[in-house]
């Protein structure tokens, strides 16, 4: 999976873009960046990175990012 494919999935799932950032650091969101031939997934808060994981492949980073984001995102449906 590529970042572009992942962004498509997020759009189809109607995930609020304020909850994540792909390609940069966005305050109070889950971020995925590409740095020095590696992919970093982390929570950003007040300029700091928390729970950062580093991946060698884009696919592994995207899969982890989606799993992590959907686990963090509140359910918008009420039963």
C-alpha positions as CSV (number, residue, x, y, z in Angstrom):
1,X,0.0,0.0,0.0
2,X,1.2,3.5,-0.8
3,X,0.5,6.7,1.0
4,X,-1.8,7.8,-1.8
5,X,-3.8,4.6,-1.6
6,X,-4.0,5.1,2.2
7,X,-5.3,8.7,1.8
8,X,-8.0,7.4,-0.5
9,X,-9.1,4.9,2.1
10,X,-9.2,7.6,4.7
11,X,-11.3,9.8,2.4
12,X,-13.7,7.0,1.7
13,X,-14.0,6.2,5.4
14,X,-14.7,10.0,6.0
15,X,-12.0,10.2,8.7
16,X,-11.6,13.8,9.8
17,X,-8.4,15.2,8.3
18,X,-7.7,17.0,11.5
19,X,-7.0,13.6,13.2
20,X,-4.1,12.7,10.9
21,X,-1.3,14.1,8.7
22,X,0.5,12.3,5.9
23,X,3.8,13.9,4.9
24,X,4.1,16.4,7.7
25,X,3.8,17.1,11.4
26,X,0.4,18.3,12.5
27,X,-0.4,19.2,16.1
28,X,-2.5,16.7,18.0
29,X,-2.8,14.1,15.3
30,X,-1.4,10.9,14.1
31,X,1.4,11.6,11.6
32,X,3.2,9.6,8.9
33,X,6.4,11.1,7.5
34,X,9.2,9.9,5.3
35,X,12.7,10.7,6.6
36,X,16.1,9.4,5.7
37,X,14.8,6.3,3.7
38,X,12.5,5.3,6.5
39,X,8.8,5.9,7.4
40,X,7.9,7.3,10.8
41,X,4.5,7.0,12.4
42,X,3.9,9.0,15.6
43,X,1.4,11.0,17.7
44,X,2.2,14.7,17.6
45,X,1.4,17.0,20.5
46,X,2.9,20.4,21.3
47,X,5.8,19.9,18.9
48,X,6.8,16.5,20.4
49,X,6.6,13.0,19.0
50,X,5.1,10.3,21.1
51,X,4.9,6.5,20.5
52,X,7.0,6.8,17.4
53,X,7.6,3.7,15.3
54,X,10.0,3.5,12.3
55,X,9.4,1.3,9.3
56,X,11.6,0.3,6.4
57,X,8.8,0.0,3.9
58,X,6.0,2.3,3.0
59,X,3.5,-0.6,3.0
60,X,4.3,-1.6,6.6
61,X,4.0,2.1,7.8
62,X,0.7,2.6,6.0
63,X,-0.8,-0.6,7.4
64,X,0.3,0.3,10.9
65,X,-1.0,3.9,10.5
66,X,-4.5,2.8,9.4
67,X,-4.7,0.2,12.2
68,X,-3.6,2.8,14.7
69,X,-5.8,5.6,13.4
70,X,-9.0,3.5,13.4
71,X,-8.2,2.3,16.9
72,X,-7.9,6.0,18.0
73,X,-10.7,7.4,16.0
74,X,-14.0,7.6,17.9
75,X,-17.0,5.8,16.4
76,X,-19.2,8.2,14.6
77,X,-22.2,5.9,14.5
78,X,-24.7,5.6,17.3
79,X,-26.8,2.5,17.8
